[in-house]
């Protein structure tokens, strides 16, 4: 049986993996949108700076 500590460590690892997956998919989606709108590198930089 897993101890509470082991379960917390496993959940923390899962959260880290999910955060990485979300970041990768968001980046991919952003790149697709930039291509669809034919944004220039300058426009992309403006979008990503906030």
MMTF fields as JSON, N, C-alpha, C and O atoms, coordinates in Angstrom:
{
  "mmtfVersion": "1.0.0",
  "mmtfProducer": "UNKNOWN",
  "numBonds": 199,
  "numAtoms": 200,
  "numGroups": 50,
  "numChains": 1,
  "numModels": 1,
  "chainsPerModel": [1],
  "groupsPerChain": [50],
  "chainIdList": ["A"],
  "bondAtomList": [4, 2, 8, 6, 12, 10, 16, 14, 20, 18, 24, 22, 28, 26, 32, 30, 36, 34, 40, 38, 44, 42, 48, 46, 52, 50, 56, 54, 60, 58, 64, 62, 68, 66, 72, 70, 76, 74, 80, 78, 84, 82, 88, 86, 92, 90, 96, 94, 100, 98, 104, 102, 108, 106, 112, 110, 116, 114, 120, 118, 124, 122, 128, 126, 132, 130, 136, 134, 140, 138, 144, 142, 148, 146, 152, 150, 156, 154, 160, 158, 164, 162, 168, 166, 172, 170, 176, 174, 180, 178, 184, 182, 188, 186, 192, 190, 196, 194],
  "bondOrderList": [1, 1, 1, 1, 1, 1, 1, 1, 1, 1, 1, 1, 1, 1, 1, 1, 1, 1, 1, 1, 1, 1, 1, 1, 1, 1, 1, 1, 1, 1, 1, 1, 1, 1, 1, 1, 1, 1, 1, 1, 1, 1, 1, 1, 1, 1, 1, 1, 1],
  "groupList": [{"groupName": "UNK", "atomNameList": ["N", "CA", "C", "O"], "elementList": ["N", "C", "C", "O"], "formalChargeList": [0, 0, 0, 0], "bondAtomList": [1, 0, 2, 1, 3, 2], "bondOrderList": [1, 1, 2], "singleLetterCode": "X", "chemCompType": "L-PEPTIDE LINKING"}],
  "groupTypeList": [0, 0, 0, 0, 0, 0, 0, 0, 0, 0, 0, 0, 0, 0, 0, 0, 0, 0, 0, 0, 0, 0, 0, 0, 0, 0, 0, 0, 0, 0, 0, 0, 0, 0, 0, 0, 0, 0, 0, 0, 0, 0, 0, 0, 0, 0, 0, 0, 0, 0],
  "groupIdList": [1, 2, 3, 4, 5, 6, 7, 8, 9, 10, 11, 12, 13, 14, 15, 16, 17, 18, 19, 20, 21, 22, 23, 24, 25, 26, 27, 28, 29, 30, 31, 32, 33, 34, 35, 36, 37, 38, 39, 40, 41, 42, 43, 44, 45, 46, 47, 48, 49, 50],
  "secStructList": [7, 7, 7, 2, 2, 2, 2, 2, 2, 2, 2, 2, 2, 2, 2, 2, 2, 2, 2, 2, 2, 2, 2, 2, 2, 2, 2, 2, 2, 2, 2, 2, 2, 2, 2, 2, 6, 6, 7, 7, 2, 2, 2, 2, 2, 2, 2, 2, 2, 7],
  "xCoordList": [0.84, 0.0, 0.889, 1.912, 0.471, 1.252, 1.041, -0.06, 2.111, 1.99, 1.506, 1.567, 1.035, 0.561, 1.679, 1.448, 2.877, 4.035, 4.263, 4.482, 4.212, 4.404, 3.331, 3.621, 2.097, 0.989, 1.158, 0.911, 1.571, 1.8, 2.92, 2.804, 3.989, 5.095, 4.65, 5.044, 3.831, 3.326, 2.424, 2.511, 1.563, 0.678, 1.473, 1.143, 2.506, 3.354, 4.026, 4.125, 4.482, 5.097, 4.08, 4.387, 2.879, 1.817, 1.464, 1.251, 1.405, 1.116, 2.21, 1.916, 3.45, 4.567, 4.444, 4.624, 4.138, 3.971, 2.81, 2.929, 1.701, 0.542, 0.85, 0.439, 1.566, 1.959, 2.808, 2.628, 3.73, 4.578, 3.754, 3.975, 2.813, 1.949, 1.104, 0.963, 0.55, -0.255, 0.585, 0.14, 1.784, 2.665, 3.011, 3.014, 3.302, 3.636, 2.45, 2.612, 1.268, 0.076, -0.316, -0.768, -0.145, -0.438, 0.505, 0.081, 1.765, 2.747, 2.407, 2.508, 2.009, 1.635, 0.394, 0.335, -0.572, -1.797, -1.484, -1.996, -0.652, -0.266, 0.419, 0.129, 1.318, 2.019, 1.026, 1.166, 0.032, -0.991, -1.782, -2.031, -2.165, -2.927, -2.085, -2.595, -0.817, 0.06, 0.158, 0.158, 0.241, 0.298, -1.022, -1.027, -2.134, -3.449, -3.667, -4.276, -3.163, -3.332, -2.148, -2.106, -1.192, -0.014, 0.689, 1.037, 0.883, 1.528, 3.027, 3.674, 3.551, 4.989, 5.688, 5.035, 6.991, 7.715, 7.515, 7.461, 7.409, 7.191, 5.812, 5.671, 4.805, 3.46, 3.396, 2.727, 4.083, 4.129, 4.787, 4.313, 5.869, 6.567, 5.643, 5.644, 4.856, 3.903, 2.858, 2.514, 2.356, 1.342, 1.901, 1.217, 3.121, 3.704, 4.201, 4.406, 4.392, 4.851, 3.701, 3.912, 2.495, 1.359, 0.553, -0.45],
  "yCoordList": [-1.18, 0.0, 1.249, 1.304, 2.239, 3.464, 4.326, 4.431, 4.922, 5.872, 7.201, 7.431, 8.053, 9.368, 10.13, 10.806, 10.016, 10.696, 10.218, 11.031, 8.921, 8.358, 8.852, 9.173, 8.91, 9.363, 10.839, 11.233, 11.645, 13.074, 13.257, 14.085, 12.506, 12.597, 12.174, 12.787, 11.128, 10.674, 11.73, 11.989, 12.337, 13.392, 14.612, 15.228, 14.961, 16.086, 15.826, 16.724, 14.612, 14.236, 14.297, 14.757, 13.833, 13.865, 15.306, 15.615, 16.173, 17.592, 18.205, 18.959, 17.893, 18.409, 17.956, 18.753, 16.686, 16.151, 16.838, 17.205, 17.011, 17.678, 19.129, 19.617, 19.82, 21.208, 21.282, 22.186, 20.339, 20.305, 20.024, 20.64, 19.103, 18.776, 19.974, 20.271, 20.654, 21.849, 22.907, 23.501, 23.151, 24.154, 23.796, 24.664, 22.53, 22.091, 22.262, 22.729, 21.887, 21.994, 23.452, 23.814, 24.28, 25.699, 26.334, 27.137, 25.975, 26.482, 26.051, 26.846, 24.808, 24.292, 25.007, 25.371, 25.2, 25.901, 27.345, 27.85, 28.002, 29.378, 29.453, 30.349, 28.524, 28.518, 28.348, 28.992, 27.489, 27.295, 28.581, 28.971, 29.22, 30.472, 31.548, 32.28, 31.657, 32.657, 32.424, 33.378, 31.16, 30.849, 31.188, 31.748, 30.854, 31.123, 32.611, 33.003, 33.431, 34.879, 35.56, 36.786, 34.759, 35.269, 36.389, 37.436, 36.132, 37.14, 37.198, 36.181, 38.406, 38.612, 38.288, 38.215, 38.1, 37.864, 39.01, 38.775, 40.228, 41.374, 41.289, 41.573, 40.898, 40.766, 39.623, 39.729, 38.554, 37.425, 37.853, 37.509, 38.598, 39.073, 39.952, 39.858, 40.802, 41.641, 40.786, 41.049, 39.768, 38.883, 38.136, 37.985, 37.683, 36.88, 37.718, 37.197, 39.008, 39.863, 40.32, 40.881, 40.079, 40.398, 41.481, 41.878],
  "zCoordList": [0.0, 0.0, 0.0, 0.681, -0.775, -0.862, 0.376, 0.915, 0.79, 1.883, 1.32, 0.113, 2.179, 1.755, 1.054, 0.052, 1.584, 0.981, -0.451, -1.349, -0.664, -2.007, -2.967, -4.119, -2.493, -3.336, -3.693, -4.833, -2.74, -2.998, -4.014, -4.918, -3.879, -4.834, -6.231, -7.223, -6.308, -7.6, -8.227, -9.427, -7.425, -7.942, -8.394, -9.408, -7.655, -8.038, -9.377, -10.213, -9.576, -10.849, -11.981, -13.081, -11.706, -12.716, -13.089, -14.261, -12.097, -12.356, -13.222, -14.151, -12.931, -13.724, -15.171, -16.092, -15.372, -16.725, -17.441, -18.61, -16.75, -17.355, -17.697, -18.749, -16.823, -17.111, -18.379, -19.196, -18.545, -19.734, -20.983, -22.026, -20.885, -22.017, -22.421, -23.607, -21.445, -21.727, -22.419, -23.401, -21.93, -22.532, -23.975, -24.847, -24.227, -25.588, -26.533, -27.66, -26.077, -26.92, -27.148, -28.235, -26.133, -26.29, -27.31, -28.141, -27.244, -28.193, -29.62, -30.554, -29.78, -31.09, -31.625, -32.799, -30.77, -31.164, -31.544, -32.543, -30.758, -31.085, -32.448, -33.24, -32.72, -34.01, -35.161, -36.2, -34.98, -36.007, -36.236, -37.377, -35.167, -35.274, -35.951, -36.799, -35.598, -36.221, -37.723, -38.501, -38.135, -39.567, -40.252, -41.348, -39.614, -40.204, -40.452, -41.447, -39.537, -39.664, -40.348, -40.458, -40.804, -41.526, -40.738, -41.284, -39.447, -38.612, -38.887, -39.137, -38.835, -39.007, -37.673, -36.632, -37.709, -36.447, -35.443, -34.236, -35.938, -35.052, -34.388, -33.199, -35.161, -34.604, -33.59, -32.561, -33.886, -32.949, -31.655, -30.572, -31.755, -30.551, -29.718, -28.49, -30.368, -29.644, -28.933, -27.781, -29.619, -29.031, -27.815, -26.803, -27.92, -26.853, -25.675, -24.579, -25.904, -24.803, -23.922, -22.847, -24.382, -23.532, -24.096, -23.503]
}
